[in-house]
């Protein structure tokens, strides 16, 4: 029986000697978590961008595109990974395909809203200056839509960091492997380490994206000051 003091409770939750003995395993799990998150958001962005452009160019496509990505988002994560296993096996692609699918709804919606939010007068001015459609998109519309797009990236990234832990059930889960280890052994230290590192990773990723947005949109920063 313990006396309930914070020091005793902390010692029960975290065994520092275990952390010291498994530093390499924890580092590898963190690196895998970063890789899965980064690749899923990257692939999701590459898929969402042309879909968003199509939805802006042909507004009738927006509802079907958003509806389809919404259906994908509502599929329970574990069920989706299990459905993919017969086609892709217990490989990293199973995890990446599932994680990428979950980013589409958030990314498509924010990309469309960002591009639609560009002032029509700005588009007309760019056309009057002789900008081609591609130049207008990349040099005028996308920079102005960037704050909304980055907001979608932030949500998708933080959401994916949480979902990556589920892929531990199919052998790929980064920090989620620590959760399984903790539950299997009825040992709190891996659970605490996994939770803390997942939270710190989500916070750091969000902060990094905010910093990138501020660096890429100095006009927005100066306008807000």
C-alpha positions, 0 to 999 in steps of 0.5 A: 500500500502506498502513501499516495504522495506524488513521488510515490505515484510517479514512481508507480507510473514510470520506471525510469530504468526501463526507459533507459534500457529501451531508449533505442526502441522508443527512438525507433518507434518515434521515427516510424511514427514521424514517417507514417504521419509525414508520408500519409499527409504528403500523399493525402495532399497530393491526392487532395490538390487535384480533387480540390482544383476539379471541385473549384473548376466544376462546382457540381463535382464538389458534393460527390467528391466531399461525399466520397471522402466523407464516407471514407472518413467515417469507416472505423480505422481498425475495420479499414486496415483489416479490409486492406490486409487481403490486398496489401498484406501486413506491410507499411502500404496497408497503414499508409493507404488507410491513413492517407484516406482519412486525410482527404476529407479535411484537406479537400474541404480546406483547399476548396474553401481557401481557393473559393475565398480568393477575392474575385477582383484579385483574379480579374486583376491577374487576368488583366495583367496577362497571367496564364491560368497556371501562373494565376493559380500558383502565384496569386490564388494559392498564396492567398488561400494558404492560411486556410489550406495550412489550417487543414494541414494542421488538423490532418496532421494532428489527426493522423498522429493519433490514428497512427497508433491504431496501425500498431494492431497490424504491425505498424504503429510507431508509438502505438507499439508502446501502447500494445506493450503496456497493455500486454504486460499490464505495465504503465511505463510504455503507456505513459511514454507513448502518450507523452511522446504522441502529445508532444509530437502533435504539439510540435507538428502543429507549431511547426506548421504555424511557423511555416505559414507565418514564414510563407505569408508575411503579408498576413502577419504584417496585416495582423500586427 
